[in-house]
Amino acid sequence: DADVTQTPRNRITKTGKRIMLECSQTKGHDRMYWYRQDPGLGLRLIYYSFDVKDINKGEISDGYSVSRQAQAKFSLSLESAIPNQTALYFCATSDGTGRSNQPQHFGDGTRLSIL
Amino acid sequence: QKEVEQNSGPLSVPEGAIASLNCTYSDRGSQSFFWYRQYSGKSPELIMFIYSNGDKEDGRFTAQLNKASQYVSLLIRDSQPSDSATYLCAVRVGNTGNQFYFGTGTSLTVIP
């Protein structure tokens, strides 16, 4: 089983709909992240959380919200989807304990299309 | 100025050659450096990390770090067509490593 699981893997929806992307992990990591990736723009950070009570905005948080339901679960919501939110979305985790040199580990991604 | 800069490419090398991928970073407080490989439509996969100046080798991959020049590179020896992918450079900054920055990636094509 994958260590970082994202659901759904693909989603097509209409403008104005509310959408939730879910991420769960079995790595025991305290830190979780949501990114979106667009061609030519690389990975852009939407939100990140260092523990259940900690939520931080990233580079492009407008139009998005998150919930850290448990250490292992971090969901991303689009309250009213718009076409320019069409992108590939990734959840990532990292271990924030101990040394500061731990990498991020990614889920398989959610391909979201908004019509 | 972006935190992490990479040449977007595309970089093309013949099979069996050495591919050299480069990355510069702006924050001198950067402490950890990572290379990810990403196939089209797939998630980034960690292939190398380096923390200290010098070279680190893992199989066909060598990461090189020069903190004085704020430069990190990835060499792929005996390049194979399966190495064709986008390579992302990532940098972790700060005493607690709270800030994590990605470059936009370099596209590599290995020609059979």
Interface residues (C-beta under 8 A of the other chain):
Chain A: Y33 G40 L41 G42 L43 L45 F50 L88 F90 S94 G96 R99 S100 N101 Q102 P103 Q104 H105 F106 G107 D108 G109 R111
Chain B: S8 Q31 S32 F34 G41 K42 S43 P44 E45 L46 F49 Y51 L88 A90 R92 G94 N95 T96 G97 N98 F100 F102 G103 T104 G105
